Amino acid sequence: MDRYVLSDISIEELQEQADEVDFLTPREFAKLVHVLPQQVYAWIRRGVLVAERCQCGRTVICVSRAQASLQARARIRGEILDTRPDI
């Protein structure tokens, strides 16, 4: 049986999944936006990001809403988010 290992998944694969489904687990979202998973869970606790329950029972985050929320928060704080893809 193949085990699901987050470290084996590339950023491109996560972005592709986010584009298709628009939902990722908090750990996958953390890898996508290059932060530690603890930071994502802290954002969920503080209400910055909204977590939902998938039909399978896992906690997931809507990627488009989460990124919009983080960009709005960065604008309010005067931070600049680099939204350019790493090519």
C-alpha positions as CSV (number, residue, x, y, z in Angstrom):
1,M,0.0,0.0,0.0
2,D,1.4,3.4,-1.0
3,R,1.5,5.9,1.8
4,Y,0.5,9.5,1.3
5,V,3.6,11.6,2.1
6,L,3.3,15.3,1.8
7,S,7.1,15.8,1.3
8,D,6.8,13.7,-1.9
9,I,4.3,16.1,-3.5
10,S,5.7,19.0,-5.4
11,I,4.4,22.6,-5.3
12,E,3.2,22.2,-8.9
13,E,1.1,19.2,-8.0
14,L,-0.4,21.1,-5.1
15,Q,-1.2,24.1,-7.3
16,E,-2.8,21.8,-9.9
17,Q,-5.0,20.3,-7.2
18,A,-5.9,23.7,-5.9
19,D,-6.8,24.8,-9.4
20,E,-9.0,21.8,-10.0
21,V,-10.7,21.2,-6.6
22,D,-10.0,24.6,-4.8
23,F,-9.6,22.7,-1.5
24,L,-6.4,21.6,0.3
25,T,-5.7,20.4,3.8
26,P,-4.0,22.9,6.1
27,R,-0.7,21.1,5.8
28,E,-0.9,21.1,2.0
29,F,-1.9,24.8,2.0
30,A,1.1,25.6,4.2
31,K,3.4,23.9,1.7
32,L,1.8,25.8,-1.2
33,V,2.2,29.2,0.4
34,H,5.7,28.4,1.9
35,V,4.8,28.7,5.6
36,L,4.9,26.2,8.4
37,P,1.7,24.2,9.1
38,Q,1.6,25.7,12.6
39,Q,1.1,29.1,11.1
40,V,-1.9,27.9,9.0
41,Y,-3.5,26.3,12.1
42,A,-2.9,29.6,14.0
43,W,-4.6,31.5,11.3
44,I,-7.5,29.1,11.5
45,R,-7.8,29.6,15.3
46,R,-7.6,33.4,15.0
47,G,-10.3,33.4,12.3
48,V,-8.1,34.6,9.5
49,L,-8.8,31.5,7.5
50,V,-11.9,29.4,7.6
51,A,-11.6,25.6,7.8
52,E,-14.3,23.3,6.7
53,R,-15.0,19.6,7.0
54,C,-14.7,17.5,3.8
55,Q,-17.2,14.7,3.2
56,C,-14.4,12.3,4.2
57,G,-14.0,14.0,7.6
58,R,-10.8,15.8,7.0
59,T,-10.3,19.5,7.7
60,V,-9.8,21.5,4.4
61,I,-9.4,25.1,3.4
62,C,-10.8,26.8,0.3
63,V,-7.6,27.9,-1.4
64,S,-9.1,30.9,-3.4
65,R,-10.8,32.3,-0.3
66,A,-7.7,31.7,1.9
67,Q,-5.4,33.4,-0.6
68,A,-7.7,36.4,-0.9
69,S,-7.9,36.7,2.8
70,L,-4.2,36.6,3.2
71,Q,-3.7,39.2,0.5
72,A,-6.3,41.5,2.0
73,R,-4.5,41.1,5.4
74,A,-1.2,41.9,3.8
75,R,-2.6,45.0,2.2
76,I,-4.0,46.2,5.5
77,R,-0.6,45.7,7.2
78,G,1.2,47.4,4.3
79,E,3.1,44.2,3.4
80,I,3.8,43.2,-0.2
81,L,3.0,39.7,-1.2
82,D,4.9,38.3,-4.2
83,T,2.2,36.8,-6.3
84,R,4.4,36.0,-9.3
85,P,5.0,32.4,-10.0
86,D,8.5,31.0,-9.5
87,I,9.6,30.3,-13.1
